[in-house]
Amino acid sequence: MSLATQIKPISYLKSNTADIVKNFATNPEPLIITQNGEAKMAVVEISQYEKQQEQLALLRLIALGRKEYEAGNFTDAQTFFDEMDKE
């Protein structure tokens, strides 16, 4: 579905909230809410929001790992597994 069809004024959100919630069952696309003609917020279905949060957390972990690697804070795999075997 086109993003253009998912842009609605804040008055639409106020008067159609129950319908918006029902429509997420068949159309999980985010709904962009405008105020005075300017995009102000996105309304998303909760499972999509949770999925996005999990993806962001994973990306943060990857970025942190890359930063640690670039700083030289790492152990080669064989040393890691040898230490794991000791425990």
C-alpha positions as CSV (number, residue, x, y, z in Angstrom):
1,M,0.0,0.0,0.0
2,S,1.2,3.5,-0.8
3,L,2.5,5.6,2.1
4,A,0.4,8.5,0.8
5,T,-2.8,6.6,1.7
6,Q,-1.5,6.2,5.2
7,I,-1.1,9.9,6.0
8,K,-4.0,11.3,8.0
9,P,-4.6,14.5,10.0
10,I,-4.8,14.4,13.7
11,S,-8.6,14.9,13.6
12,Y,-8.8,11.6,11.8
13,L,-7.0,9.9,14.7
14,K,-9.3,11.6,17.2
15,S,-12.5,10.5,15.5
16,N,-11.5,7.1,14.2
17,T,-9.3,5.5,16.8
18,A,-11.4,2.3,17.2
19,D,-11.5,1.8,13.4
20,I,-7.7,2.4,13.1
21,V,-7.1,-0.3,15.7
22,K,-9.4,-2.7,13.9
23,N,-7.7,-2.0,10.5
24,F,-4.3,-2.9,11.8
25,A,-5.5,-6.6,11.7
26,T,-5.7,-6.4,8.0
27,N,-3.3,-3.6,7.2
28,P,-0.3,-3.4,9.6
29,E,1.3,-0.4,7.7
30,P,2.2,2.5,9.9
31,L,-0.2,5.5,10.0
32,I,1.4,8.9,9.7
33,I,-0.4,11.6,11.6
34,T,-0.1,15.2,10.6
35,Q,-0.7,18.4,12.6
36,N,-1.1,21.7,10.7
37,G,0.1,19.8,7.5
38,E,3.3,18.6,9.1
39,A,4.1,14.9,9.9
40,K,4.2,14.6,13.7
41,M,3.9,11.0,14.6
42,A,3.5,7.4,13.4
43,V,1.0,5.0,14.7
44,V,2.2,1.4,14.4
45,E,0.8,-2.0,15.4
46,I,2.3,-3.3,18.6
47,S,3.9,-6.4,17.1
48,Q,5.6,-4.2,14.5
49,Y,6.8,-1.8,17.2
50,E,8.2,-4.7,19.2
51,K,10.0,-6.1,16.2
52,Q,11.5,-2.8,15.4
53,Q,12.7,-2.5,19.0
54,E,14.3,-5.9,18.8
55,Q,16.1,-5.0,15.6
56,L,17.4,-1.8,17.1
57,A,18.7,-3.6,20.1
58,L,20.5,-6.1,17.8
59,L,22.0,-3.2,15.8
60,R,23.2,-1.5,19.0
61,L,24.9,-4.8,20.0
62,I,26.6,-5.1,16.7
63,A,27.8,-1.5,16.8
64,L,29.1,-2.0,20.3
65,G,30.9,-5.2,19.2
66,R,32.4,-3.4,16.3
67,K,33.6,-0.5,18.6
68,E,35.1,-3.0,21.0
69,Y,36.9,-4.9,18.2
70,E,38.3,-1.6,16.7
71,A,39.6,-0.7,20.2
72,G,41.4,-4.1,20.3
73,N,39.2,-5.5,23.1
74,F,38.7,-9.1,21.7
75,T,40.0,-12.6,22.1
76,D,40.6,-15.0,19.3
77,A,38.1,-17.9,19.0
78,Q,40.5,-20.7,20.1
79,T,41.5,-18.8,23.3
80,F,37.8,-18.1,24.0
81,F,36.9,-21.8,23.6
82,D,39.9,-22.9,25.7
83,E,38.7,-20.7,28.5
84,M,35.2,-22.0,28.2
85,D,36.4,-25.6,28.5
86,K,38.2,-24.7,31.8
87,E,35.0,-23.6,33.3
